[in-house]
């Protein structure tokens, strides 16, 4: 994949170049190519969405962005800084600015700790201020996410799923991060409260100037909250661009298949087109297909797709795609 030109502007909070993350299988006889040559920038103050099927590598990217995983190759820069080049103490301090929120709030909260103790924990580990100052910051964070003060004295089992996710968000906010990676943060929530949590993220972004990387398999969710969307397939990005452009004028056949699967609140006789049914399962990241990785499920695949890896091209302003035939009128609307 052809890398993007380096972005050295002050507008970039995260820059990723040729990122690879690989894992050995349990028997150490093979290597899983979870992320295999990804390039992108996250702009300060935006919500950058990453969407893909399970096993595409999107969660691995999220963990690597906050250095819960060390890249196998390539580079991740935080506002121009290589965190891995920092001394240990400075690295630990630096990481406070880059937080992650996981899918399951139940797994994120200790059932034996009160809510206030859980929110206090990051501040205590970082030794921020005095005990009284830490408690004030923790209670302020709970207030910011719309929880009443008496929640602090409760335990996780006494809260609803939406309330627990708000606690996890509050805990991430205590260290005043610059960027938060949100990994399927509403996937475990009921539809009735999903919108409330998404609106909370939007309100906090406006209020605090946060930057989000929003990882999900739900195109409706990522379209609702993101300025730009990256579509991931088998360890690589296949398309990246402004949300409206990607949603209305997708360039890659995989993106079009994802969009066609989205339910629309219209009678069947008013819906345009039909659902694109992908054949087969996503291939193994241990031994991905040659050339274009999507070719084994693509109805438009040609011999060239097996012979050559498609270049990462900017076909429209800020709209990138990795497909040999993205301009083809039969499957690339403009």
C-alpha positions in Angstrom: 0.0 0.0 0.0 1.4 3.4 -1.0 1.8 5.5 2.2 0.2 8.9 2.6 2.6 11.9 2.6 3.6 12.7 6.2 1.4 15.2 7.9 3.4 17.5 10.1 0.8 20.2 10.7 -0.3 21.2 14.2 -3.8 20.0 13.2 -2.7 16.3 13.4 -2.9 14.6 16.8 -2.1 11.1 15.6 -0.1 10.0 12.5 0.2 6.4 11.5 2.5 5.1 8.8 2.9 1.6 7.4 1.6 0.2 10.7 1.9 -3.6 11.2 0.8 -5.6 14.2 1.5 -9.3 14.1 0.9 -12.1 16.6 2.3 -15.6 16.8 -0.2 -18.4 17.0 -0.3 -20.5 20.1 1.9 -23.2 18.6 4.2 -20.5 17.2 4.1 -22.1 13.8 2.3 -19.2 12.0 1.9 -15.4 12.2 -1.4 -13.6 12.3 -1.2 -10.4 10.3 -3.8 -8.5 12.3 -2.8 -5.1 10.9 -0.7 -5.1 7.7 0.4 -1.8 6.3 -2.1 1.0 7.4 -1.6 4.7 6.9 -3.8 7.5 8.2 -3.9 10.7 10.2 -6.3 11.7 13.0 -7.0 15.4 13.0 -7.3 17.3 16.3 -10.9 17.7 17.4 -12.5 15.3 15.0 -14.2 11.9 15.3 -12.4 9.4 13.1 -14.5 6.3 12.5 -13.1 2.8 11.7 -15.5 0.2 10.6 -15.1 -3.4 9.5 -16.2 -7.0 10.2 -15.1 -9.0 13.2 -11.5 -10.0 12.7 -10.7 -7.1 10.4 -8.1 -5.7 12.8 -9.9 -2.5 13.8 -9.6 -3.3 17.6 -5.9 -4.1 17.2 -5.4 -0.6 15.6 -7.2 1.0 18.6 -5.0 -0.8 21.1 -1.9 0.1 19.1 -2.9 3.8 19.0 -2.7 4.1 22.8 0.3 1.7 22.9 -1.4 -1.2 24.7 0.1 -3.1 21.9 3.5 -2.4 20.4 3.7 -2.1 16.6 5.5 -4.9 14.9 6.6 -2.4 12.2 5.8 1.1 11.0 5.4 4.2 13.1 2.7 5.9 15.3 3.3 9.5 16.2 1.4 11.5 18.8 1.4 15.1 17.7 4.8 14.5 16.1 6.2 12.6 19.1 7.3 8.9 19.0 6.1 7.6 22.4 8.4 4.6 22.2 11.5 6.9 22.1 10.5 8.5 25.4 12.1 7.5 28.8 9.9 5.2 30.8 8.5 7.8 33.3 7.8 10.3 30.5 6.2 7.6 28.4 3.8 6.7 31.3 3.0 10.4 31.7 2.5 10.9 28.0 0.1 7.9 27.7 -2.4 9.7 30.0 -3.3 12.0 27.1 -4.3 8.9 25.0 -7.1 6.8 26.6 -9.2 3.9 25.5 -12.8 2.9 26.4 -13.7 -0.8 25.8 -17.0 -2.4 24.7 -18.1 -4.1 28.0 -18.4 -1.8 31.0 -19.0 -4.8 33.2 -15.5 -6.1 32.5 -14.0 -2.6 33.0 -15.4 -2.1 36.5 -14.3 -4.0 39.6 -17.4 -5.4 41.2 -15.8 -5.0 44.7 -15.1 -1.3 44.3 -17.6 1.5 44.7 -18.1 3.7 41.6 -16.2 6.6 43.2 -13.3 4.3 44.0 -13.2 3.1 40.3 -13.2 6.7 39.0 -10.5 7.7 41.5 -8.2 4.8 40.6 -6.5 6.5 37.6 -5.9 9.7 39.5 -4.4 7.7 42.4 -2.1 5.7 40.2 -1.0 8.9 38.5 -0.6 10.6 41.9 -2.5 13.7 40.8 -2.9 16.3 43.5 -4.0 15.6 47.1 -6.6 13.1 48.2 -9.2 15.8 48.5 -8.4 17.2 45.0 -8.6 13.8 43.5 -12.0 13.1 45.0 -13.2 16.5 43.7 -12.0 15.7 40.2 -13.7 12.3 40.3 -17.0 13.7 41.4 -16.7 16.4 38.8 -16.2 13.8 36.1 -19.3 11.9 37.2 -21.3 15.1 37.1 -20.0 15.8 33.5 -21.4 12.5 32.2 -24.8 13.2 33.8 -24.7 10.9 36.8 -26.0 12.0 40.2 -23.6 12.4 43.1 -25.0 9.4 45.1 -23.9 7.1 42.3 -20.4 7.3 43.7 -21.3 5.3 46.7 -23.0 2.5 44.7 -21.4 -0.7 43.2 -21.5 -1.7 39.5 -24.3 -4.3 40.0 -26.6 -1.5 41.2 -26.3 0.5 37.9 -27.8 0.0 34.5 -25.7 -0.7 31.4 -25.9 2.9 30.3 -25.0 4.2 33.7 -22.0 1.8 33.8 -20.8 3.0 30.4 -21.1 6.6 31.6 -18.9 5.7 34.6 -16.2 4.3 32.3 -16.3 7.5 30.3 -16.0 9.5 33.5 -13.0 7.5 34.5 -11.3 8.2 31.2 -12.0 11.9 31.5 -10.3 12.3 34.9 -6.8 12.4 33.4 -8.0 15.1 30.9 -7.0 13.2 27.7 -6.4 14.7 24.3 -7.7 11.6 22.5 -10.0 8.8 23.4 -10.2 5.5 21.4 -13.8 4.2 21.7 -13.9 0.5 20.9 -17.5 -0.7 20.3 -18.6 1.5 23.2 -22.3 1.2 22.5 -22.4 -2.3 21.1 -23.4 -3.8 24.5 -26.1 -1.2 25.2 -29.8 -1.4 24.5 -31.0 0.6 21.5 -33.1 2.8 23.8 -30.0 4.2 25.5 -27.5 4.0 22.7 -28.4 7.3 21.3 -28.1 9.0 24.7 -24.5 7.7 25.1 -23.6 8.8 21.6 -25.1 12.3 22.3 -23.0 12.4 25.5 -19.8 11.8 23.5 -20.8 14.6 21.1 -21.5 17.0 24.0 -18.2 16.2 25.7 -16.3 16.7 22.5 -17.8 20.2 22.1 -17.2 21.1 25.7 -13.7 19.7 26.2 -12.3 19.7 22.6 -11.7 16.0 22.6 -10.6 13.9 19.7 -12.1 10.4 19.2 -11.2 7.3 17.2 -14.5 5.5 17.1 -14.3 1.8 16.3 -17.4 -0.1 15.4 -19.0 -2.7 13.1 -22.2 -0.6 12.9 -22.2 1.7 10.0 -25.2 3.7 11.3 -23.3 4.4 14.5 -20.1 5.6 12.9 -22.0 7.7 10.3 -23.9 9.4 13.1 -20.8 10.5 15.0 -17.9 10.7 12.7 -16.5 13.3 10.3 -14.4 10.8 8.4 -14.7 7.0 8.0 -12.1 4.4 7.3 -13.3 1.0 6.1 -11.1 -1.9 7.1 -10.9 -5.4 5.6 -8.5 -8.2 6.7 -5.8 -6.0 8.2 -5.9 -3.1 5.7 -7.9 0.0 4.9 -9.8 -0.3 1.6 -11.5 3.2 1.7 -11.2 6.4 3.7 -13.0 9.7 3.3 -15.5 12.2 4.6 -18.5 10.5 6.1 -21.0 11.9 3.7 -18.9 11.2 0.7 -18.2 7.6 1.7 -21.9 7.0 2.6 -23.3 8.5 -0.5 -20.6 7.7 -3.1 -18.6 4.7 -2.0 -15.7 3.8 -4.2 -14.9 0.3 -3.0 -17.1 -2.8 -3.6 -16.7 -3.8 0.1 -18.0 -0.4 1.3 -20.9 -0.7 -1.1 -21.7 -4.2 0.3 -21.7 -2.8 3.9 -23.9 0.1 2.9 -26.4 -2.2 1.1 -26.8 -4.2 4.3 -27.9 -1.2 6.3 -31.7 -1.3 7.0 -33.7 1.6 5.7 -37.0 2.8 7.1 -38.8 2.7 3.7 -41.3 0.3 2.1 -39.6 -2.3 -0.1 -41.0 -0.8 -3.3 -39.3 2.6 -2.5 -35.8 1.2 -1.8 -33.3 1.7 -4.5 -31.1 -1.2 -5.6 -30.8 -4.5 -3.6 -28.6 -5.9 -1.0 -25.1 -7.0 -2.1 -24.6 -10.5 -0.8 -20.9 -11.3 -0.1 -20.0 -14.9 -0.8 -17.9 -17.0 1.6 -16.2 -16.0 4.9 -13.5 -13.5 5.5 -10.2 -15.2 4.7 -7.6 -16.1 7.4 -5.2 -13.3 8.4 -2.6 -16.0 8.7 -2.6 -16.6 5.0 -4.4 -13.7 3.3 -5.2 -13.8 -0.5 -2.6 -12.4 -2.9 -3.1 -9.0 -4.5 -6.4 -7.5 -3.3 -7.5 -9.1 -0.2 -11.2 -8.6 -0.9 -11.0 -10.3 -4.3 -12.1 -13.7 -3.1 -15.5 -12.2 -2.2 -15.7 -9.5 -4.8 -18.2 -9.9 -7.8 -16.0 -7.6 -9.9 -12.6 -9.3 -9.4 -10.3 -9.6 -12.4 -7.0 -11.5 -12.9 -5.1 -8.3 -12.0 -6.7 -8.3 -8.6 -4.8 -11.6 -7.7 -1.6 -10.4 -9.3 -1.1 -7.0 -7.9 -1.9 -5.2 -4.6 -4.0 -2.1 -5.4 -2.4 1.2 -4.6 -3.8 3.5 -1.9 -5.1 6.4 -4.1 -6.8 9.7 -3.5 -9.5 9.7 -6.3 -11.4 12.7 -4.9 -10.3 15.4 -2.4 -9.6 13.6 0.9 -11.2 10.4 -0.4 -8.9 7.4 -0.6 -9.4 3.9 -1.9 -7.5 0.7 -2.6 -9.1 -0.8 -5.7 -7.7 -1.3 -9.2 -11.1 -0.5 -10.8 -12.6 2.1 -8.4 -13.4 4.4 -11.4 -15.4 1.6 -13.1 -19.0 3.0 -13.6 -20.6 -0.3 -12.9 -19.7 -0.3 -9.2 -18.1 3.1 -8.4 -20.8 5.9 -8.3 -19.4 9.4 -8.5 
